[in-house]
Amino acid sequence: MSRHVGLIGYPIKHSISPYFQQAALDYYQLDIRYEAWETVPAQLHDTVNDLRKPQNIGANVTVPYKETVLPLLDEVDELANLIGAVNTIVKKGDRLLGFNSDLYGFSEALDKEGHFDPEGKRVVILGAGGAAKAVGFALVQKNVNSLVIINRTFRRAQILADSLTSYSTDSSSGLETIKTKIAALPWESLDSQETFSHCHLIINCTTMGMKHSPQEGQSPLRLEVIPRGALVCDLVYNPWPTPLLELARKAGADILGGLPMLVYQGAASFKLWTGKEAPVDIMFTKAKEILTGVKR
């Protein structure tokens, strides 16, 4: 009997995860199928509970369920619980365990593909959802100088800022020497050049600009506010390049797309499901092939 693992989210028509994850599974000749399980909010509980069926071994979780899925699981890994978001579910026996591989994925992408060391740098994050939470914790661990969080709902930005501040000053976290200045700003501050004037790194953790989304073709930032020489990272990977990254290039900024984070977090998920080291090169090759339409 074939086993199954899937992607839970809504919408997920843009996703290329089934392609590169299947390429990795086929590399090891595993009888496992990776499928897209598009799930409307009313179906989330049933979709997660279906993971308990014998043929299923786990799932990835994407927008908008990385936070809402937590109470539906039997156990949540310490890191995922700290972040407050799950992007990987693993079935052990009849229990569902939640993990977060986004933090690892972002850190690997920033280092290996962005060639960027965030220590001592000034950073702005757009968004305060599940992905932004993982990114925020990763940056605090890397000892950034300052971190500004901007979100459409200011209260969510403030809650995340407070959570990161508590973490960075908690002696039990081992980060008691970190002096990261963390603040939240309202969405309207995106229009101000002053918000980004001394910024080294900007990360879009929203879905703005994503293919098949209501905001397809849009950028969260105007050309005029993007600082020359900064690194602009867009976690949106489809289309390539995104509207934000096109503007960033025009502004003279460096750019990093969302594909590396997607693949690296997917590689970590793959190991959690299979116990095998993910064939990262194969995953990257297939992901780029699907995204660009050019066979490699």
Secondary structure, DSSP 8 states (H G I E B T S, - for coil): --EEEEEEESS-TT--HHHHHHHHHHHTT--EEEEEEE--GGGHHHHHHGGGSTTEEEEEE-TT-TTTTGGGSSEE-HHHHHHT---EEEEETTEEEEE--HHHHHHHIIIIIT----TT-EEEEE--SHHHHHHHHHHHHTT-SEEEEEESSHHHHHHHHHHHHHHHH-GGGT-TT---EEEEEEGGGGG-HHHHTT-SEEEE-S-TB-TTSTTBT--SS-GGGS-TT-EEEES--SSSS-HHHHHHHHTT-EEE-SHHHHHHHHHHHHHHHHSS---HHHHHHHHHHHHHS---
